[in-house]
Amino acid sequence: CARVSATSGTTGPRLFVGYTDADWAAVGAKFGRIAAHLGFGPGRLLLNVLGSGLWIGGPCFDELARVSGAGLFPAGPTNPEQVLEWCDTFGIDAVTATPCDSRLSFS
């Protein structure tokens, strides 16, 4: 096992998943294909605001930036106002995030 991730446990017990180097290489290959399909690569900058603890979301998109040759801003969870400020300040080309509740107001 070269990497471990886990589910949140929101709807039951947490599940832990182990990845071998070959498993993680397959993740990188898949995300590389996604990046190529999107035209995302060198000269682009990804703001990754997904968590990077045991949850797999953050590390997967870090890997997308790595395999595509794009730059990476690995910020982790933050608020929408901060994301907008960083996008404006740093010229972010893409953002990864989980959706927020549409009933929330960001005025």
C-alpha distances in whole Angstrom, upper triangle without the diagonal:
4,6,7,11,14,17,20,21,25,26,24,21,18,15,12,9,6,5,5,7,10,9,10,13,14,15,16,19,20,20,22,24,25,26,28,30,31,32,30,29,30,33,32,30,28,28,25,26,23,21,18,17,14,16,15,18,19,16,17,20,19,18,21,23,21,21,25,26,27,28,25,27,24,26,24,27,30,34,35,38,36,34,37,38,35,36,40,39,36,37,34,33,31,29,26,27,27,31,33,36,39,41,40,43,42,45
4,7,10,14,17,20,22,25,27,25,23,19,17,13,11,7,6,5,6,9,9,8,11,13,13,14,17,18,18,20,22,23,24,26,28,29,30,27,26,27,30,29,27,25,25,22,23,21,19,16,15,13,15,13,17,16,13,14,17,16,15,18,20,18,18,22,23,24,24,22,24,21,23,22,24,28,31,33,36,33,31,35,36,32,33,37,36,33,34,31,31,28,27,24,25,26,30,32,35,38,40,39,41,40,43
4,7,10,14,17,19,22,23,22,20,16,14,10,8,6,5,7,8,11,9,8,11,13,12,13,16,17,17,19,21,22,22,25,27,27,28,25,25,26,29,27,25,22,22,19,20,17,15,12,11,9,11,10,13,13,10,12,15,14,13,16,18,17,17,21,22,23,23,20,21,18,20,19,21,25,28,30,32,30,28,32,33,30,30,34,33,31,31,28,28,26,24,21,22,22,26,28,31,34,36,35,37,36,40
4,7,11,13,15,18,20,19,16,12,10,7,6,5,6,9,11,13,11,10,14,15,13,15,18,18,18,21,23,23,24,27,28,28,30,27,27,28,31,28,26,23,23,19,20,16,14,11,10,7,9,8,12,13,11,12,16,15,15,18,20,19,20,23,24,25,24,22,22,19,20,18,20,24,27,29,32,29,28,31,33,30,31,34,34,31,32,29,29,26,24,21,21,21,24,26,29,32,34,33,36,35,39
4,7,10,12,15,17,16,14,10,8,6,5,7,8,12,14,15,12,11,15,15,13,15,18,18,17,20,22,21,22,25,26,26,28,26,26,28,30,27,25,22,21,17,17,14,11,9,8,4,5,6,9,11,9,11,14,14,14,17,19,19,20,22,24,24,24,21,21,18,19,16,17,21,24,26,29,27,25,29,30,28,28,32,32,30,31,27,27,24,22,18,18,17,21,23,25,28,30,29,32,32,35
4,7,8,11,13,12,10,6,5,4,6,9,11,15,17,18,15,15,18,18,16,18,21,20,19,23,24,23,24,28,28,28,30,28,28,31,32,29,27,24,22,19,18,14,12,11,9,5,5,7,10,12,12,13,16,17,17,19,22,22,23,25,27,26,26,23,23,19,20,17,17,21,23,25,29,27,26,29,31,29,30,33,33,32,32,29,29,25,23,19,18,17,20,21,23,27,28,28,31,31,34
4,6,8,10,9,8,5,5,7,8,12,14,18,20,21,17,17,21,20,17,20,22,21,20,24,25,23,25,28,28,28,30,28,29,32,33,30,28,24,23,19,18,14,12,12,11,8,6,8,10,13,14,14,17,18,19,20,23,24,25,26,28,28,27,24,24,20,21,17,17,20,22,24,28,26,25,28,30,29,29,33,33,32,32,29,29,25,22,18,17,15,17,19,20,24,26,25,28,29,32
4,5,8,9,8,6,8,10,12,15,17,21,23,24,21,20,24,23,20,23,25,23,22,26,27,25,27,30,30,29,32,29,31,33,34,31,28,24,22,19,17,13,11,12,11,9,7,10,11,14,15,16,18,20,21,22,24,25,27,28,30,29,28,25,24,20,20,16,15,18,20,22,25,25,24,27,29,28,28,32,32,31,32,28,29,25,22,18,16,14,16,17,18,22,23,22,26,26,30
4,6,5,5,4,7,10,13,16,19,23,25,26,23,23,26,25,23,26,28,26,25,29,30,28,30,33,33,32,35,33,34,37,38,34,32,28,26,23,20,17,15,16,14,12,11,14,15,17,19,19,22,23,24,26,28,29,30,32,34,32,32,29,28,24,23,20,18,21,23,25,29,28,27,30,32,31,32,35,36,35,36,32,32,29,25,22,19,17,19,19,20,23,24,24,28,28,32
4,6,8,8,11,14,16,20,22,26,28,29,25,25,28,27,24,27,29,27,26,30,31,28,30,34,33,32,35,33,35,37,38,34,32,28,26,23,20,17,15,17,16,14,12,15,16,18,20,21,22,24,26,27,29,30,31,32,34,33,32,29,28,25,24,20,18,20,22,23,27,27,26,29,31,30,31,34,35,35,35,32,32,28,25,21,18,15,17,17,17,20,21,21,25,26,29
4,7,9,11,14,17,20,23,27,29,30,26,26,29,28,25,28,30,28,27,31,32,29,31,35,34,33,36,35,36,39,40,37,34,31,29,25,23,20,19,20,19,17,15,17,18,21,23,23,24,27,28,28,31,32,33,34,37,35,35,32,31,28,27,23,21,24,25,26,30,30,29,32,34,33,34,37,38,38,38,34,34,30,27,24,21,18,18,19,18,22,22,23,27,28,32
4,6,9,12,15,19,22,25,28,29,25,26,29,28,26,29,31,28,28,32,33,31,33,36,35,35,38,36,38,40,42,38,36,32,31,27,25,22,20,21,19,16,15,18,19,22,23,23,26,27,28,29,32,33,34,35,38,36,36,33,32,29,28,25,23,26,27,29,32,32,31,34,37,36,36,40,41,39,40,36,36,33,29,26,23,20,22,22,22,25,26,27,30,32,35
4,6,10,13,16,19,23,26,27,24,24,28,27,25,28,30,28,28,32,33,31,33,36,36,36,39,36,38,40,41,38,36,32,31,27,25,21,19,20,17,14,14,17,19,21,22,23,25,27,27,29,31,32,33,35,37,36,36,32,32,28,28,24,23,26,28,30,33,33,32,35,37,36,37,40,41,39,40,37,37,33,30,26,24,22,23,24,24,28,29,29,32,33,37
4,7,10,13,16,20,23,24,21,21,24,24,21,24,27,25,25,29,30,28,30,33,33,33,36,33,34,37,38,35,33,29,27,24,22,18,16,16,13,10,11,13,16,18,18,19,22,23,24,25,28,28,29,31,33,32,32,29,28,25,25,21,20,24,26,28,31,30,29,33,34,33,34,37,38,36,37,34,34,30,27,23,22,19,22,23,23,27,28,28,31,32,36
4,7,10,13,17,20,21,17,18,22,21,19,22,24,23,23,26,28,26,28,31,31,31,34,32,33,35,37,34,32,28,27,24,23,19,17,16,14,10,10,12,15,17,17,18,21,22,22,24,26,27,27,30,32,31,31,28,28,25,25,22,22,25,27,29,33,32,30,34,35,34,34,38,38,37,37,33,33,30,27,23,22,20,23,24,25,29,30,30,33,34,37
4,7,10,13,17,18,15,15,19,19,17,20,22,21,22,25,26,25,27,30,31,31,33,31,31,33,35,33,31,27,26,23,22,18,16,15,12,8,9,11,14,16,15,16,19,20,20,22,25,24,25,28,30,29,29,26,27,23,24,21,21,25,28,30,33,31,30,33,35,33,34,37,37,35,36,33,32,29,27,23,22,21,24,25,27,30,32,32,35,35,39
4,7,10,13,14,11,12,15,15,14,17,19,18,19,22,23,23,25,27,28,28,31,28,29,31,33,31,29,26,26,22,22,18,16,15,13,9,10,10,13,15,14,14,18,18,17,20,23,22,22,25,27,27,28,25,26,22,24,21,22,26,29,30,33,32,30,33,35,33,33,37,37,35,35,32,31,28,26,22,22,21,24,26,28,31,33,33,36,36,39
4,7,10,11,9,10,13,14,13,16,18,18,19,21,23,23,24,27,28,29,31,28,28,30,33,31,29,26,26,22,23,20,18,15,14,11,12,11,15,16,14,14,18,18,17,19,22,21,21,24,26,27,27,25,26,23,24,22,24,27,30,32,35,33,31,35,36,33,34,38,37,35,35,32,32,29,27,23,24,23,27,29,31,34,36,36,38,38,42
4,7,8,5,6,10,10,10,12,14,15,16,18,20,20,22,24,25,26,28,26,25,27,30,28,27,24,25,21,22,19,18,15,15,12,13,11,14,15,12,12,16,16,14,17,19,18,18,21,23,24,25,23,24,21,24,22,24,27,30,32,35,33,31,34,35,32,33,36,36,33,34,30,30,27,25,22,23,23,27,29,32,34,37,36,39,38,42
4,5,5,6,9,10,11,12,14,15,17,18,20,21,23,24,26,27,28,26,26,27,30,29,28,26,27,24,25,22,21,18,18,15,16,14,17,18,14,14,18,17,15,18,20,18,18,21,23,24,25,24,26,23,26,24,27,30,33,35,38,35,33,36,38,34,35,38,38,35,35,32,31,29,28,25,26,26,30,32,35,38,40,40,42,41,45
4,5,5,6,9,10,10,12,14,15,16,18,20,21,22,24,26,26,24,23,25,28,27,26,24,25,23,25,22,21,18,19,17,18,15,18,18,14,14,17,16,13,16,18,16,15,19,20,22,23,22,24,22,25,24,27,30,33,35,37,35,32,35,36,33,33,37,36,33,33,30,29,27,27,24,26,27,30,33,36,39,41,40,43,41,45
4,5,5,6,9,10,10,12,14,15,17,19,20,21,23,24,25,24,23,25,28,27,27,25,26,24,26,23,23,20,21,19,19,16,18,19,16,14,18,17,14,16,19,16,15,18,20,22,24,23,26,24,27,26,28,32,35,36,38,36,34,36,38,35,34,38,37,34,34,31,30,27,27,25,26,27,31,34,36,39,42,41,43,42,46
4,5,5,6,9,10,11,13,14,16,17,19,20,21,23,24,23,22,25,28,26,26,23,24,22,24,21,20,18,18,16,16,13,15,16,13,12,15,16,13,15,18,16,15,18,20,22,23,22,24,22,25,24,26,29,32,33,36,34,31,34,36,33,32,36,36,33,33,29,28,26,25,22,24,24,27,30,33,35,38,38,40,39,43
4,5,5,6,9,10,11,12,14,15,16,18,20,21,22,20,20,21,24,23,22,20,21,18,21,18,18,15,16,14,14,11,13,14,10,9,12,12,9,12,14,13,12,15,17,19,20,18,21,19,22,20,23,26,29,30,33,31,28,31,33,29,29,33,33,29,29,26,25,23,22,19,21,22,26,29,31,34,37,36,38,37,40
4,5,5,6,9,10,10,12,14,15,16,18,20,21,19,18,20,23,22,22,20,22,20,22,20,20,18,20,18,18,14,16,16,13,11,13,13,10,11,14,12,10,13,15,18,19,19,22,20,23,23,25,29,31,32,35,32,30,32,34,30,30,33,33,30,29,26,25,23,23,21,23,24,28,31,34,36,39,38,40,39,42
4,5,5,6,9,10,11,12,14,15,17,19,20,19,18,21,24,23,23,21,23,20,23,20,21,19,20,19,18,14,15,16,14,11,14,14,11,12,15,14,11,14,17,19,21,20,23,21,24,23,26,29,32,32,35,33,30,32,34,31,30,34,34,31,30,27,25,23,23,20,22,23,26,30,32,34,38,37,39,38,42
4,5,5,6,8,10,11,12,14,15,17,18,17,17,19,22,20,20,18,19,17,19,17,17,16,17,16,14,11,11,13,10,7,10,11,8,9,12,12,10,13,15,17,18,17,20,18,21,20,22,25,28,28,31,29,26,29,31,28,27,30,31,28,27,24,22,19,19,17,19,19,23,26,29,31,34,33,35,34,38
4,5,5,6,9,10,10,12,14,15,16,14,14,16,19,18,17,16,18,16,19,17,18,16,18,18,16,13,13,13,10,8,9,10,6,7,10,8,6,9,12,13,15,15,18,17,20,20,22,25,28,28,30,28,25,28,29,26,25,29,29,25,25,22,20,18,18,16,19,20,24,27,30,32,35,34,36,35,38
4,6,5,6,9,10,10,12,14,15,14,14,16,20,19,19,18,20,19,22,20,21,20,22,21,19,16,16,16,14,11,12,13,9,9,12,11,8,10,13,15,18,18,21,20,23,23,25,28,30,30,33,31,28,30,32,28,27,30,31,28,26,23,21,19,20,18,21,23,25,29,32,33,37,36,38,37,40
4,5,5,6,9,10,11,13,14,14,14,17,20,19,19,17,19,18,20,18,20,19,21,20,18,14,14,15,13,10,11,13,10,9,12,12,10,11,14,16,18,18,21,20,23,22,24,27,29,28,31,30,26,28,30,28,26,30,30,27,26,23,20,18,18,16,19,20,23,26,29,30,34,34,35,34,38
4,5,5,6,9,10,10,12,11,11,15,17,15,15,13,16,14,17,15,17,17,19,19,17,13,12,13,11,8,8,10,7,5,9,10,8,8,12,12,15,14,17,16,19,19,21,23,25,25,28,26,23,25,27,24,22,26,27,23,22,19,17,14,15,13,16,18,20,24,27,28,32,31,33,31,34
4,5,5,6,9,10,10,9,9,12,15,14,15,14,17,16,19,18,20,19,22,22,20,16,15,15,14,11,10,11,8,6,8,9,6,6,9,11,14,14,18,18,21,21,23,26,28,27,29,28,24,26,28,25,23,26,27,23,22,19,17,15,16,15,19,21,23,27,30,31,35,34,35,34,37
4,5,5,6,9,10,10,11,14,17,16,17,16,19,18,21,20,22,22,25,24,22,18,17,18,16,13,13,14,12,9,12,12,9,9,12,14,17,17,21,21,24,24,26,28,29,28,31,30,26,28,30,27,25,28,29,26,24,21,18,16,18,17,20,21,24,27,30,31,35,34,36,34,37
4,5,5,6,9,8,11,14,17,14,15,14,16,16,18,18,20,20,23,23,20,17,15,16,15,12,11,13,11,8,11,13,10,9,13,13,16,16,19,19,21,21,23,25,26,25,28,26,23,24,27,24,22,25,26,23,21,18,15,13,15,14,16,18,20,24,27,27,31,31,32,31,34
4,5,5,6,5,7,10,13,11,12,11,14,14,17,17,20,20,23,23,21,18,15,16,15,12,10,12,10,7,8,10,8,6,10,9,12,13,16,17,20,20,22,24,25,24,26,25,21,22,24,22,19,22,23,20,18,15,12,11,13,13,16,19,21,24,27,28,31,31,32,30,33
4,5,5,6,7,11,13,12,14,14,18,18,21,21,24,23,27,27,24,21,19,19,18,15,14,15,13,10,11,12,10,7,10,11,15,16,19,20,23,24,26,27,29,27,29,28,24,25,27,24,22,25,26,23,20,18,15,14,16,16,20,22,24,27,31,31,35,34,35,33,36
4,6,8,10,14,16,14,16,16,19,19,22,21,24,25,28,28,25,22,19,20,20,17,15,17,16,12,14,16,13,11,14,14,17,18,21,22,24,25,26,28,29,27,29,28,25,25,28,25,23,25,27,24,21,19,15,14,16,16,20,21,23,26,29,29,33,33,34,32,35
4,5,9,12,14,11,13,13,16,16,19,19,23,23,27,27,24,21,18,19,19,16,14,16,15,11,12,15,13,10,13,12,15,16,19,20,22,22,24,25,26,24,26,25,21,22,24,22,19,22,23,21,18,15,12,11,13,14,17,19,20,24,27,27,30,30,30,29,31
4,6,10,11,10,12,13,16,17,21,21,24,25,28,29,26,23,21,20,20,18,15,17,16,12,12,14,13,9,11,11,14,16,18,20,23,24,25,26,27,25,27,26,22,22,24,22,19,21,23,20,17,15,11,11,15,16,19,22,23,26,30,29,33,32,33,31,33
4,7,9,7,9,9,13,14,17,18,21,21,25,26,24,21,18,17,17,15,12,13,13,9,9,11,10,7,9,7,10,12,15,16,19,20,22,23,24,23,24,23,19,20,22,19,16,19,20,17,14,12,9,9,12,13,17,20,21,25,28,28,32,31,31,29,31
4,6,6,8,10,13,15,18,19,22,22,25,26,24,21,19,18,17,15,13,13,12,9,7,9,8,5,5,5,8,11,14,16,19,21,23,24,26,25,26,24,21,22,23,19,17,20,20,17,15,13,10,11,14,15,19,22,24,27,31,31,34,33,33,31,33
4,5,8,11,14,16,20,21,24,23,26,28,26,24,22,20,19,18,15,14,14,12,9,10,10,7,5,4,7,11,14,16,19,22,24,25,27,26,27,24,21,22,23,19,18,19,19,16,14,13,11,13,16,17,21,24,27,29,33,33,37,35,35,33,35
4,7,10,13,16,19,21,24,24,27,29,28,25,23,21,20,20,16,16,16,14,11,12,13,10,8,6,7,11,13,16,19,21,24,24,26,24,25,22,20,20,20,17,15,16,16,13,11,11,9,12,15,17,21,24,26,29,32,33,36,34,34,31,32
4,7,10,13,16,18,21,21,25,27,25,22,20,18,18,17,14,13,14,12,9,11,13,9,8,5,6,9,11,14,16,18,21,21,22,21,22,20,16,17,17,14,12,14,14,11,9,8,6,8,11,14,17,21,23,25,29,29,32,30,30,27,29
4,7,10,13,15,18,18,22,24,22,20,17,15,16,15,12,11,13,11,8,11,13,11,10,6,4,6,7,10,12,15,17,17,19,18,18,16,13,14,15,11,10,12,12,9,7,5,5,7,9,11,15,18,20,23,26,27,30,28,27,25,27
4,6,9,11,14,15,19,21,19,17,14,12,13,12,9,8,11,9,7,10,12,11,11,7,6,5,6,8,10,12,14,15,16,16,17,15,12,13,14,11,10,13,13,10,10,6,6,5,6,8,11,15,17,19,23,24,27,25,25,23,25
4,6,9,12,13,17,19,17,16,13,10,12,13,9,9,13,11,10,13,15,14,14,11,9,6,5,6,7,9,11,11,13,12,14,11,8,11,12,8,8,12,12,10,10,6,8,6,5,6,9,13,15,17,20,22,24,22,22,20,22
4,6,8,9,13,15,13,12,9,7,9,10,7,7,11,10,9,12,15,14,15,12,11,7,6,5,6,6,8,10,12,13,15,12,10,13,14,11,11,15,15,13,14,10,11,8,6,5,7,10,13,15,19,21,24,21,22,20,23
4,7,9,12,15,12,12,9,7,11,12,10,10,14,14,13,16,18,18,19,16,14,11,9,7,5,4,5,7,9,10,12,10,8,12,13,11,12,15,16,15,15,12,13,11,7,6,5,8,11,13,16,18,21,18,19,17,21
4,7,9,11,9,9,6,5,8,9,8,10,13,13,13,16,18,18,19,17,16,12,11,8,8,5,6,9,11,13,16,14,12,15,17,15,15,19,20,18,19,15,16,13,9,6,5,7,11,12,16,18,21,19,21,19,23
4,6,8,7,8,6,5,8,10,10,11,14,15,15,17,19,20,21,19,18,14,13,9,9,5,6,10,13,15,18,16,14,18,19,17,18,22,22,20,22,18,19,16,13,10,9,10,13,14,17,20,22,21,22,21,25
4,6,6,7,7,5,6,9,10,9,12,14,14,15,18,19,20,18,17,14,13,9,9,7,9,13,16,18,20,18,17,21,21,19,20,24,23,21,23,19,20,18,15,12,12,13,17,18,21,24,26,24,26,25,28
4,5,8,9,8,9,12,13,13,15,17,18,18,21,23,23,22,21,17,16,12,12,9,11,14,18,20,23,20,20,23,24,22,24,27,26,25,26,23,24,21,18,16,15,15,19,20,22,26,27,25,28,27,30
4,6,9,9,9,12,14,14,15,18,19,19,21,23,24,24,23,19,19,15,16,13,14,17,21,23,26,24,23,26,27,25,26,30,30,28,29,25,26,23,20,17,16,16,19,21,23,27,28,27,29,29,32
4,6,7,8,10,12,13,14,16,18,18,20,22,23,22,22,18,18,14,15,11,12,16,19,21,24,22,20,24,26,23,24,28,28,26,27,23,24,20,18,14,13,12,16,18,20,23,25,24,27,26,30
4,6,6,6,9,10,11,12,15,15,16,18,20,19,19,16,17,14,15,12,14,17,20,21,24,23,21,24,26,23,24,27,28,25,26,22,22,19,16,13,13,13,16,19,21,24,27,26,28,27,31
4,6,5,7,9,10,11,13,15,16,17,19,17,17,14,14,12,13,10,11,15,17,18,21,20,17,21,22,20,20,24,24,22,23,19,19,15,13,9,9,9,13,16,19,21,24,23,25,24,28
4,6,6,6,9,10,11,13,14,16,17,15,15,11,11,8,9,7,9,13,16,17,20,18,15,19,20,18,18,22,22,20,20,17,17,14,11,9,9,11,14,17,20,22,25,24,25,24,27
4,6,5,6,9,10,10,12,14,15,15,14,11,12,9,12,10,13,16,19,21,23,21,19,22,23,20,20,24,24,21,22,18,18,16,14,11,13,14,18,20,24,26,29,27,29,28,31
4,5,5,6,9,10,11,12,14,14,14,12,14,11,14,13,15,18,21,21,24,22,19,22,24,21,21,24,25,22,22,18,17,15,13,10,12,14,17,20,23,26,29,27,29,28,31
4,5,5,6,9,10,10,12,11,11,9,11,9,12,11,13,16,19,19,21,19,16,19,21,18,17,21,21,18,18,14,14,11,10,7,10,12,16,19,22,24,27,26,27,26,29
4,5,5,6,9,10,11,10,9,7,9,7,11,11,14,16,19,20,22,19,17,20,21,17,17,21,20,17,18,14,14,12,11,10,12,15,19,21,25,27,30,28,29,27,30
4,5,5,6,8,10,10,11,9,12,11,14,14,17,20,23,23,25,23,20,23,24,21,20,24,24,20,20,17,16,14,14,12,15,17,21,24,27,29,32,31,32,30,34
4,5,5,6,8,8,10,9,12,12,15,15,18,20,22,22,25,22,19,22,23,20,19,22,22,19,18,15,14,12,12,11,14,17,20,23,26,28,31,30,31,29,32
4,6,5,6,5,6,6,9,10,13,15,17,19,22,21,23,21,18,20,21,17,16,20,19,16,15,13,12,10,11,11,15,18,21,23,27,28,32,30,31,29,31
4,6,5,6,8,8,11,12,15,16,20,22,25,25,26,24,21,23,24,20,20,23,22,18,18,16,15,14,15,15,18,21,24,27,30,32,35,33,34,32,35
4,6,8,10,11,15,15,19,19,22,25,27,27,29,26,23,26,26,23,22,25,25,21,20,18,16,15,17,16,19,22,25,28,32,33,36,35,36,34,37
4,5,9,10,14,15,19,20,23,24,26,26,27,25,22,24,25,21,20,23,23,19,18,15,14,13,15,15,19,22,24,27,31,32,35,34,35,33,35
4,7,9,13,15,18,20,23,25,27,26,27,25,22,23,24,20,19,22,21,17,17,15,13,14,16,17,20,23,26,29,33,34,37,35,36,33,36
4,7,10,12,15,17,20,21,23,23,24,21,18,20,20,17,15,18,18,14,13,11,10,10,12,14,17,21,23,26,30,30,34,32,32,30,32
4,7,10,13,15,18,19,21,21,22,19,16,18,18,14,13,16,15,11,11,9,10,10,12,13,17,20,23,25,29,30,33,31,31,28,30
4,6,9,12,15,16,18,18,19,16,14,16,16,13,13,16,15,11,12,9,10,10,10,11,14,18,20,22,26,28,30,28,28,26,28
4,6,9,12,13,15,15,16,13,11,14,13,10,10,13,12,9,11,9,11,10,9,11,13,16,19,21,24,26,28,26,26,23,25
4,6,9,11,14,15,17,13,12,15,15,12,13,16,15,13,14,12,13,12,10,10,11,15,18,19,23,25,27,25,25,23,26
4,7,8,11,12,13,10,9,13,13,10,12,15,14,13,15,12,14,13,10,10,11,14,16,17,21,23,25,22,22,20,23
4,6,10,12,14,11,10,14,15,13,14,18,17,16,18,15,17,14,11,10,9,11,14,15,18,21,23,20,21,19,22
4,7,10,12,10,10,13,14,13,15,18,18,17,19,16,18,15,12,10,8,9,12,12,15,18,19,17,18,16,19
4,7,9,7,7,11,11,11,13,16,16,16,18,15,17,15,12,12,9,11,12,12,15,17,18,15,16,13,16
4,6,5,6,9,10,11,13,15,16,16,18,16,18,16,13,13,10,11,12,10,13,14,15,12,12,10,13
4,5,5,6,9,10,11,12,14,15,16,14,16,14,11,12,10,11,11,9,12,13,14,11,11,8,11
4,5,5,6,9,10,11,12,14,15,14,17,16,13,15,13,15,14,13,15,16,16,13,12,8,10
4,5,5,6,9,10,10,12,13,12,15,14,12,14,13,15,15,14,17,18,19,16,15,12,13
4,5,5,6,9,10,10,11,9,12,11,8,10,10,12,13,13,16,17,19,16,15,12,14
4,5,5,6,9,10,10,9,12,11,10,13,12,15,15,15,17,17,19,16,15,11,13
4,5,5,6,8,10,10,13,14,12,15,15,18,18,18,21,21,22,19,17,14,14
4,5,5,6,8,7,11,11,10,13,14,17,18,18,22,22,24,21,20,16,18
4,6,6,5,5,8,9,9,12,13,17,17,18,21,21,24,21,20,16,18
4,6,6,7,10,12,12,16,17,20,20,21,24,23,25,22,21,17,18
4,6,8,12,14,14,17,18,22,22,23,26,26,28,25,23,19,20
4,6,9,11,12,15,17,21,22,23,26,27,29,26,25,21,23
4,6,9,11,15,17,21,22,23,26,26,29,26,25,22,23
4,6,7,11,13,17,18,20,23,24,26,24,23,20,22
4,7,11,14,17,18,20,24,24,27,25,24,22,24
4,7,10,13,15,17,21,21,24,23,23,20,23
4,6,10,12,14,17,18,21,20,20,18,20
4,7,10,12,16,17,20,19,20,18,22
4,6,9,13,14,17,16,17,16,19
4,6,10,12,15,14,16,16,19
4,7,8,12,11,13,13,17
4,6,8,8,10,11,14
4,5,6,9,11,14
4,5,8,10,13
4,7,10,12
4,7,9
4,6
4
